[in-house]
Amino acid sequence: MDYPIIIKKILDADSDTFVMFYVTECPYCQRALKLLRDSNVKYKGYIIDKIPGGMPELLKTLTTYKDIVQFNDMHHTKPIIFYNNRFLGGADDLSRYLGV
């Protein structure tokens, strides 16, 4: 199936790689980036403002393909983090997952 680029970024990531959609000025996004860097895990980050249509388009696409990436369509905050092709959550969820 030919998925939109947003979904491909999630599905095409290597195993054990976090995929995070974020904005640079968001303190929660900066916290999540620091957690990823400090934990020495693999990750790919994508700036939401560089996605055509921004956050509304990102949420629309993730909601449309929620069954593919296990996205919780009630999640409307930043960052939006995936791990092993599945929705993980935001910064707090990442912190819990990493145990930090």
C-alpha positions, 0 to 999 in steps of 0.5 A: 500500500502507498502510505502518505510520507508521514506514515512512511516515516514511522513505518520505515524507521529501523527497529528500536528507533524512536520517531518523534514529531516536534516543534523547536519552541516546545518545552515538552519537545525539548525535554523529550529530545534531551531524554532521547539523547541522554539515553543513547537510543536511536531516534529520528526527529521531524519538525512539525512546522516543516510538514505541509499543513503543520500540526492539523495535517499531521493529526489528520493523517495519523488519525486516518491511519491510526490502526496502522500505527496504533495512534491514539486520536485523543492525543493532540499535544506535542511531541508525538512519539512512536517506537517500533512503528507504534504510537508511544505518546508524548514526553511523559510517556517517553520518560516512563518508557525509558524509566527516567 
